């Protein structure tokens, strides 16, 4: 029997039981064949009960660096720069001239912390005066984990997408969850989240998050799109969205080159890519989330990980009957 350890609430242990050759880790075990953890937990070889535990396979959903560095990979390449909004990083404690020069008359901007989540601490900026008036708020919203950014530019000022593709008159973004292994292999969940705003889109009333915020928290209209269900999109439009999501995912996999638990080739990270679309269906990569999904979705991703990565290293005694979740990138 192989041994596994999972660190997230409400984990579905049946994923392992139905394979017929796994059991949960228990205190005293000297080897763990598979570890799956979430959130901001870092490990070394003595992470469990201070024992020297040998780890064969490992998933760490944090070790991806910060969001700014990931988007910078797109910005620095002339071929991929078009897929991210025009933006500049800044330090609210020391505003430099290039940041003020970035703000142009007639443009609308979003100011947000690099390590922000769920739309928190985002401000809409329309001119330099509004930017200056929000400096004190930016300073208060400093995230401790942003100290890893050496130049202190832990906020981003980003041009607002004024003409996004709409779904039922609402602004939306697509969340695509992907898996990246240490040996450079990438997989994309073939199911996509569509996260709409709560109210119809209009280019005003910028303080109203129900219009401009497309995060899925407490939103009953979040959709789960795939080849069998594409909501009110036509099949042809859904194919355009899926094709462009794959394009962004492939670029990300190629550029990221992010390692998790070094020395284990099958160690992997899971990222949530947030993608907006312009009216012509052109994709705009907003950010890569390093703690994607909720507890129930972790279980769905875990099934995909088992199918494409773990089952190939630890052949199941009972062949799983579940439908394949991942697309190889």
N, C-alpha and C positions, 0 to 999 in steps of 0.2 A: 504493500500500500504506500502511496505517496502522501506527503504531508503538506497542508496548506494553512496559511494564516491570512485572514482578511481584516482590515481595519476600516470599516465604515458601518454605520448603523443599518439594521434591517437587511443585512446581506442575505441573498438567496443561496443557502447552502445546498439546495437541491441541484444546482448547476454542477456541483462536484459529485454528489451522491449518485446521480443518474449515469455517471461515467463508470461507476463500479470499482474504481481503484484509487479513491482519495479518502483521506480522513483529516479532521481538523487538528491543528497543532495543539499540543498540551504541554504544560510545564514539565520540563525534564527531557523533552526531545532535543537531540543534538543536531538535527538537520531539518531544514524546511525546504521543500521542493518548489513551492510557489508562494510568494507574498504579494498581496494587492492592498495598497493603502491610498488614502486620499488626504486632501487638505494640506496644511502646512507642517508636516511631520518629517523630520530628517532622521536618517538612520546611519549607524555604522554596524560592524559585525557583532556588536554586543547590544543591539537595540531591544531585544526581548528579555525581560527579567534579568538583565545583566549577565546573560549566559553567552558563551561563545557558540553561536549558532551558524552553521554553514547554510548559505542561501544559494539555491540553484537558479531560480528565476525570480524576477522582481519587477513590480510595477510601482512607480512613484509618480503621482500626478502633479507634483510641484516642480520638479527639477527642470524647469525650462527657461530660467532666467526671467527678466522682466519684459513687460509688453512692449516697452519702447524699443528695446534692442531687436525684438522680432520684426516690428514694423520697419525699423531702420534698414533691415536687410533688403526690403522691397524698395525703399527710398534711394538707396545708394546705387541701384542698378537701373540704368536708363531704360532697359527693356521692361522693367516691372514697376517703375515709378508711377506709371499711369493707373495702376491698380490700387493706389492708396490716396487718401485725401491729402492735399497740400497742408503741411503742418510744420510746427517748430516746437522744440522742447524749451522749457524755461524753469528757472529757480525763483519762486516767489519772494525769497529773501534777498535776492540780488538780481533785479531785472536789468538785462543788458540791452544795448541799443538795437541789436539785430531783432530782438523780440518786438520792440515798439515799431520798427520799420516794417515788420511783417504784416501789421494791421493796416489794411487798405480801406479807403472810403468806399462804401457801397457793398462791402463784403460782410458776411455773418460768420461768426466763429463759435466753436465749442471749446471751453477750457475744462480740462479734466485731469485728475491725478493719474499718474502712470499705473499705479496698483489699485485703482478704484474698481468697484464691482457693483453690478445691479443698478447702474445709473446714478449712484450716490455721488454727491459733491460736484456734479456737472453744472456749469454755468454757460448761458448763451451770452456772447459778447458781440455788440454791433459796432463799437468804436473804441478809441483809445481811452476816452473818459470812463466808459463802463469797465474797461479792463482795469484801470487805476483804482476805481471804487471797489473792486472785488479783491484787491491784493491782500487785504487783511483776512478775508475768508480763506483765500488760498493758503496762507500761512498757518491758519488754525487746522486745516485739513491735511497736514503733513502725515504721511504714512511711514511708520518706522521701518518697514521692510524696504522702502525706497532708498535707504542709506547705502545700498549696494551700488547706486548710481554715483560714480566717482565725481562727476562735475556738478552734482547737486540739482540738475535739471529734472526734477521729479514731477513736473506737470507738463501737459501738452496743450498747445493752442492749435486747433485744427479747423480748416475751412468747413463750413457747414454745407452739406449736400442739399441744395435748394430745390432740385427737381428729381426726387427719387421716384422709382417705380412704385406704384401703389397697389394695394390689394383691397378690394372693396372700399376704395377711397381712403384707405388708411396707410400711413407709412409703416414699413416693416423691415426686418432683416432676417436673414437665414442663418441658423446655427448648424454648422457641420462639425461633427465630432470625428476626429481622426486619431490614429495610433501610429506612433513612430518608434521603431526599435533601434537598439544600439548598432545593429548591423546595416542600418540605412533603409530597411523596408518600411513602407508606409501603407496604411489601410484607412479607408473611409467608410463610415457607417452609411449604408445605402438609404437610410431614412434621414430626412432633413426636418428640422424644426422651422416653422414659420412663426415669428414672433411679431405680431402687429401692435400698433399703438391702440389705445382705448377709444380714441375719437378720430373723426375724419381729419385729414391733413389740410393745413392751410399755412401759408408762409407769414404768420404773425402769431401774436399771443405766445411768445417764446417761453414764458415762465410756466405755461400749462404743460406739465409732463404727460398728461393724458393724450396730447396731440403729438408731442415730439419724442417721447420716450418709448422705445420699442422693446424694453425688457419684459420678460414673461412672468415676473412675480405677480401672483394673484390675478392673472389675466385669463379669463375663461375662453378667450378666442384663439389661444395658441393652437396651431395645427401641426400635424405629424404627416409630412408628405413623403410619398414613395411612388414607385412605378404603377401602383394599383390605385392610389388616391392622390390627387393633386388639387383638391379643393375646387375653387372657382376658376382656377387657371385652365386654359385649354391644354390639351396634351402637348401641343407644339410649344407653347410658352413654358410649360414645366420642363420640357427637354432642354430648352435654352438655359433655364436656371440651373439645372443639374449639370449641364456641360460646363458652365462657367464656374460653378462651385468646385468641380473636379479640377479645373484649370488652376484656381487659386490654391487648392490643396496640394497639387503636384509641385507648384512653385515653392510652397512652404516646406514640403518634405525635402526638396532639393537644397534649399538654402539653410534650413534650420540646423542640421547636423548637431543635434542636441543629445548628449549622453545622460543617462540616469545613473544606475549603479554600475560603475565602470568595472570591466572585467567579465561581465555577463552579457554575451551577445544578444540574447533574447529579452533582456531587460527593455522595458518600453515606457513611454509616456503617452498620456491621452491629452489632447488639446481640443478646445472648442473654438472653431473659427467663426467669427461673426462677419457676415458679408451683406452689404447693401447693394442695390441695383439701381442704375440710372434708367430713365424712361425707355432707352433702347436695349435694355437688358445687359448692358455692360456691368461687370462686377466691380465693386469697390470694397477692398479688404479693410475692415475697420480695426480689428485686433484679434489676437489669439489668447484665449482664456486658459490659464494654467490650472484652474480648478473648475472644470466644466460640469454641468449637469447637477442633478439632485440624486438623492439616495436611490430612488426607484430606477433612474436612468443608469446609474453605475451598474446595476444588475444586468441591464440590457447590453451595455458595453462589455461587461465581464464575459457574457456568453460569446460575444464576437471574438474577444481576446483568446478565450479557450479554443475556439474553432480554428483560428488562423495561426496562433503562436504556441499555446501550451500543449494542445493535443498532438502537435507535430513533434514535440520533445518527449511527451509522456502519453504514449498510445492508449486511448481509453479501452477498458475491458469491455464496455458496452458502447457501441457506436451511437452517438447522439442523433436524434431524429429532427432536431430543431432546424429551421430554415437558416441559411447562411445570412449573416448580418453585414459583413464587410465586403467592400470592393477593394481589390488590390490597386494601388496607385503606381 
